[in-house]
Amino acid sequence: MGSRRYGVDVPERPPVPLTYLVKQLEQAVRKELDRRIRPLGITTLQYTALSVLERQPGMTAAQLARRSFVSPQAAGEMVAALERKELIERVPDPRNPHILAVRLTRQGRAMLKRCGAIVADIDDRMAGGMKAADRRQLRALLTTSLDHLRDA
């Protein structure tokens, strides 16, 4: 059932698809994150790579590319840039000395801490006054949605 405006029946609009809302949220978060971390001298993709390395230290550049959503070529350039900034280092993998593992440096961990404060602030703004229980529920729902798509 629609509504009536100016004597004319206006049909009810269909709900906005979840995929559209998620994409709009992703774009808004990305724009804000780009704006806020650029002054620190890194890009959002570089921050993503650092945060991946924090959770999974010692991966190869190819593994980092897959987990950071970039092509192997882009990952190679990103790894080189992060290495020049002394935020990461490449060291021989203890299991195979022919493979170079990528890991955070002390400066890389410090950069992550600075970026983490920015991300926490963006999270707080995005949650806009939600109660802690609502935040937990939102996190659980988003995680469930992601798991369902990953399984497909």
N, C-alpha and C positions, 0 to 999 in steps of 0.2 A: 504494500500500500504506500503510495506516495504522499505528497502534501499538495496544498493548494496555495498558489501565489498569484496575486493580481487577477483572481478569478480564473486561473488556468491550472489544470492538474499537472503537477510536476512529478514525473516518475521517480521512485526511490533509486538512489544510486547504489550500484553493487559495492560491497566492501572492497577496500584496497587490498590487492593480493599481498600475502606475507612476503613473497619474494621481492616485491617492489619496496616494501617498508624496510626489509633487511638491507637491500642495496642502498637505499637512501641514507640509512643509518651508517652503513659502512663508509659511504662517501663523506658524510658529515664528520665522522670520527677521523678519517684520513686527512681531510682538509685542516682540521684543528690540530692534529698531531704534527702534520707538515709545518704548520705555522709556528707551533710551539717548540719543536726540536731543531728547526733550521738554525737558530742562533747558537746552538751547541756545536755546530759544525758537522752534523751528520744528517743523513736522509732517513725517511721513515723505513725504507727498505733495509738500510744499514742497521737501524735500531731493531728491526725484526730479526735480522741475522744474529745480532748480538744476543737477543733474548732467546733465540733457538739454541745458541751455543751455551747459554747459561743453563738451560734445562738438559741439554744433551752434549756435554763437552767431548771433544776429541773426534768429531765427525770429519769426513773428508769434504772438500769443496763441492763435490757432486752431490753428496747427501745434503749439505747445507742448501744447495740450490733447490732441491726438491722440497725441502721443508720451509723454505723462505719464499716459495712461489715465484721463482725467477728461473730463467733459462740457464743452462750450464755456462754459456758465454758471459751472461750478465753476472752470474755468481763469481766467475773468475775475476772480472773487473771489480766487483764489490769487495771480494776478499783482498785483492791487491790494494784497494783504497783504504780498507780498514787496517791492513798491515802497515801501510805508510803512516797512518795516523797513530800507530802503535796501540791499537785497541784489541788486536788479535795477533797471534803468532802461529806459524806453521812449524810443526815439529814431527820428526819421524814417529810413525805409529809403533807402539811397543810390540804389537802382534806381527807387523810387517814393515820393516824399515824402508821398503820401497814406496810406501804410501805416506803422504804427509797429512797429519791430523791438524785440524784447526782448533785453537783454544783461545779463550779470553786472556788478556793480560790484566795486570793490576789496574791500568788505566781504563781498560774495557769494562771491568767490573764497576769502576767509579762512574763511568759514563752511563752504564745501565741503572745505577742508583739514581743519578740525576734525571734520567728519562723516566724511571719508575715513578718518581714524584709527580711528573707531568701526566703520566698515564692515570695515576690514581686520581688526580684532580679532574681529568676528563671523565673518568668513570663516575665520579661524584656528581659532576654536572649532568651527565647523561641520565643518571638515576633520579635526578631532580627531586629529592625529598622522599624517595621511596623508603619505606621501613626496611629494616635489615631482613626480615622474613620475605618481603617481596623481592628484594635483590637476590636472595638465595633461590627463590622460586624462578626468577627470570634466568639466572645462570643455569639452573637445572633444565629448564625448558629449551634454552638455546643449545645446551650440550646434547640433549636428547635429539633435537632436530638435526644437529650436525652428525651425530652417530648414525641416524637413519639414512642420511644421504651418503655417508662414507661406506655404509654397508651395501649400497646399491651397485 
